[in-house]
Amino acid sequence: MKKRLIFMTIIALLFISSINAQKGFRIEVGIGPTTGDSREYFSYTLLGNFYYLWNVSDNITIGPTTGVLVFLGDGNYTSGSNCFFCSIPDVYIPIAIASRVDISKEFTLGTDIGYGISANTINEGGGFYFRPNITYNLKEKFAFIGSYSNINEKGGSASTISLGLNFGF
């Protein structure tokens, strides 16, 4: 718990200190179906991320990211539980390091790695967060993004595939 608090504090300080410059600040919104264990309870997700990326080289950027990942909708109830608690959305707050590599003028590959904190549980909620993505750049400050998000928790995982829009400032 103490290590997680220290990690979250460092990421938050990096993010807060970088907002002033605005050079690499980006916001992203997306929607998509759930996959894996999540599909039993929820049918779709909404996500919102914001991050700040610094240039490490001509085609590589890295920086802190955070946001929200909300699991919603009725799942397929394969367990026969009739999903009594499915009306309550599952909400995660990922805190991660984002990296992006420009593979061409139009396409960028990236990965976000960190910890996804569950907003629904107070103690020990959340797990390892991993989000590979591909971006198609329409303009310098506007892009389409496709991604797979996975939060690996004790006893299962929350995952989704999403499509969205990415805006730069």
Disulfide bonds with the S-S distance in Angstrom:
Cys83-Cys86 1.19
